Amino acid sequence: MRKGVRAASFGVLLVLAATAGAEGPTWAELNTQVAALFQSGKYAEAVPVAEEALKSAEASFGPDSAETALSLNNLALIYKTQKRYSDAGSLYERALSISEKLVGTEHPDLTVTINNLAFLYYAEGRYAKGDDLCTRAIGILEKAYGPDHVNVAVALEKSAALKRQAGKTAEADDMERRAAEIRQKTGS
């Protein structure tokens, strides 16, 4: 499950990279390399390529661009996988700050970075901070799509997995039950 979550998170980021705008070939090629290395489990090899992609994004698009935020998120995901939690946390926080400046604090696109940061906090044992972020992500999605949207169900399932990991089985059960109800209503 963990490897699947990492791959799914990175897959979302790679899709965002493809739609991030008029990126130059160097940045796009670097991101493609990073994704391939990450998905192959070659995390140590992915780090310098991801660092280069971040430098390329900052130079080509600016330090507060969507491309820079995406590159920060990608590098943070690799660091988290390597258990370099402190490094990952500062990158996720910077990516979130940039994204909030670009789209506001209630945009559903933020939930990717918010959830990534929540998973990091859980990995560090900082459950209260992780819970706060999961609650924020669910709230953003409910506001954007309504309480019975499939994206809300996905966020509930992610939060439930984290709660279960922390031994909060009753809360996890409630979230999974609500997610199942949403999926039944929507046929997803």
C-alpha positions in Angstrom: 0.0 0.0 0.0 2.7 2.5 0.9 4.6 2.0 -2.4 1.3 2.4 -4.2 0.5 5.6 -2.4 4.0 7.0 -3.2 3.6 6.1 -6.8 0.1 7.5 -7.0 1.2 10.8 -5.4 4.1 11.0 -7.8 1.8 10.2 -10.7 -0.4 13.1 -9.8 2.6 15.4 -9.7 3.8 14.1 -13.1 0.4 14.8 -14.6 0.6 18.3 -13.1 4.0 18.7 -14.7 2.7 18.0 -18.1 0.0 20.6 -17.7 2.0 23.2 -15.8 2.4 25.6 -18.7 4.9 26.5 -21.2 7.9 24.7 -19.7 11.2 24.5 -21.5 12.4 21.1 -22.7 15.1 20.9 -20.1 12.7 21.2 -17.2 10.2 18.8 -18.8 13.0 16.3 -19.6 14.4 16.5 -16.1 10.9 15.8 -14.6 10.4 12.9 -16.9 13.8 11.4 -15.7 12.9 12.1 -12.1 9.6 10.3 -12.5 11.2 7.3 -14.2 13.9 7.0 -11.5 11.4 7.4 -8.7 9.0 4.8 -10.1 12.0 2.4 -10.5 12.9 2.8 -6.9 16.2 4.5 -7.7 15.7 7.3 -5.2 19.4 8.1 -4.7 19.8 8.6 -8.4 16.6 10.6 -8.6 17.8 13.2 -6.0 20.4 15.1 -8.2 18.1 15.0 -11.2 15.2 16.4 -9.0 17.6 19.1 -7.6 18.6 20.0 -11.1 14.9 20.2 -12.1 14.3 22.5 -9.2 17.2 24.8 -10.3 15.9 24.8 -13.8 12.3 25.7 -12.7 13.6 28.5 -10.5 15.8 29.9 -13.3 13.3 29.4 -16.2 10.0 30.3 -14.5 10.9 32.1 -11.3 11.2 31.1 -7.6 7.5 31.5 -7.0 6.2 29.7 -10.1 3.9 26.6 -10.4 6.8 24.8 -11.9 9.0 25.5 -9.0 6.3 24.4 -6.6 5.9 21.2 -8.5 9.7 20.6 -8.5 9.8 21.2 -4.8 7.0 18.7 -4.2 8.8 16.1 -6.4 12.1 16.5 -4.5 10.3 16.5 -1.2 8.6 13.2 -2.1 11.9 11.6 -2.8 13.4 12.9 0.4 10.4 11.6 2.4 10.9 8.2 0.8 14.5 8.3 1.9 13.4 9.3 5.4 15.0 12.7 5.1 12.0 14.2 6.8 13.4 17.5 7.8 14.5 18.2 4.2 11.2 17.0 2.8 9.2 19.1 5.3 10.8 22.4 4.4 10.4 21.7 0.7 6.7 20.8 1.1 6.1 23.9 3.2 7.7 26.1 0.5 5.7 24.4 -2.3 2.5 24.9 -0.3 3.3 28.6 0.3 4.0 29.2 -3.4 0.9 27.4 -4.5 -1.3 29.3 -2.0 0.1 32.6 -3.4 -0.7 31.4 -7.0 -4.2 29.9 -6.5 -5.4 31.0 -3.0 -5.8 29.1 0.2 -8.9 27.2 -0.8 -8.1 25.8 -4.2 -8.5 22.1 -4.6 -5.1 21.7 -6.3 -3.5 22.5 -3.0 -4.7 19.2 -1.6 -1.9 17.3 -3.3 0.8 19.2 -1.4 -1.4 19.3 1.8 -1.8 15.5 1.8 1.9 15.0 1.0 2.8 17.1 4.0 0.2 15.3 6.2 1.8 11.9 5.2 5.2 13.3 6.2 3.9 14.4 9.6 2.4 11.0 10.2 5.7 9.4 9.2 7.4 11.6 11.8 4.8 10.7 14.4 3.3 14.2 14.4 -0.2 13.0 14.2 -2.0 16.2 15.4 -0.4 18.2 12.6 -1.1 15.5 10.1 -4.8 15.4 11.2 -5.1 19.1 10.9 -3.8 19.0 7.3 -6.1 16.1 6.4 -9.1 18.0 7.8 -8.0 21.1 5.8 -7.8 19.0 2.6 -11.2 17.4 3.1 -12.7 20.8 3.8 -11.2 22.4 0.7 -12.6 19.5 -1.4 -16.0 19.6 0.2 -16.2 23.3 -0.5 -15.0 23.0 -4.1 -17.0 19.9 -5.1 -19.7 19.3 -2.4 -19.7 16.8 0.4 -20.6 13.8 -1.8 -17.9 14.1 -4.5 -15.5 11.2 -5.3 -12.5 13.5 -4.5 -13.9 13.9 -1.0 -14.1 10.1 -0.7 -10.5 9.7 -1.8 -9.4 12.3 0.7 -11.3 10.5 3.4 -9.7 7.2 2.5 -6.2 8.8 2.7 -7.0 10.3 6.0 -8.4 7.0 7.3 -5.3 5.2 6.3 -3.2 7.6 8.3 -5.5 7.4 11.3 -5.4 3.6 11.1 -1.6 3.8 11.0 -1.7 5.9 14.2 -4.0 3.4 15.9 -7.1 5.6 15.7 -9.2 2.8 14.3 -12.6 4.2 15.3 -12.0 7.4 13.5 -10.5 5.5 10.5 -13.6 3.3 10.4 -15.9 6.4 10.4 -14.0 8.0 7.6 -14.0 4.7 5.5 -17.7 4.3 6.1 -18.4 7.8 4.9 -16.1 7.3 1.9 -17.9 4.1 1.0 -21.3 5.9 1.2 -20.0 8.6 -1.1 -18.7 6.0 -3.6 -22.1 4.2 -3.5 -24.0 7.4 -4.1 -21.7 8.4 -7.0 -21.2 5.0 -8.5 -17.5 5.3 -8.3 
